[in-house]
């Protein structure tokens, strides 16, 4: 992306108050915010340029970062926001070349993050029940990520089972992930990482207890992430009045190997606040 802006590039316009507007530089398209400008006029401009719409109001134009893109992504379903995407990728240990299953594609926001993480040598397989969500995800990935020959989306109920086995990582964003644990265990390789994302404490309890009693999972962790921005201007240095608090719980577990000598060994959970 180290090049001037070009046809079909997604861009974000940033006004003087820091408000962001996501657009695509399609041939012949008039971009309307406060005033208008023809998309073709921006081709060849440097990223980070200051441009003016017909009203005379100035905007910065940038290619969107992932954090810019996700809140503005066209969607009909809730997305996993960047504050949770980062920890999910890290605790899920997604690496270049990995084979990953995603259950529940939504608008394709997390799909884009997975494709970036596995790189061109990896593979992402998404399962989605609703065709309208799958169609939206295909459009968003094509528009805001680009060609993804290593991505496959399957429109069907994943509770009927996954086609794949020995995958490296598996992510679920579903109302009842606990129902799918046997299917997840069959799809993951030994040592593989399972990550799921649930919004309520009741779901958290149900899923964690299901993992604790399942013979094929151990090393279970659950947490949430909170993010607070700060206002820094002159002598005013303070937290902003609103913070991004609870969005969902992230649950992580490891797939155990089959044990021919009996039940798989599962270490006991560490006591709360236990010192090492």
Buried (B, 14 or more C-beta within 10 A) or exposed (E): EEEEBEEEBBBBBBBEEEEBBBBBBBEEEEBEBEEEBBBBEBBEBEBEEEBEBEEEEEBBBBBBEBEBBBEBBEBEBEBBBBBBBBBBBEBBBBBEEBBBBBBBBBBBBBBBBBBBBBEEEBBBBBBBBBEEBBEBBBEBBEBBBEEBEBBEBBBEEBEEBBEBEEBBBBBBBBEEBBBBBEBBBBBBBEEBBBBBBBBEEEBBBBBBEBBEEBEBBBBBEBEBBEEEEEEEEEEEEEEEEEEBEEBBBBBBBBBBEEEEEEEBEBEEEEEEEEEE
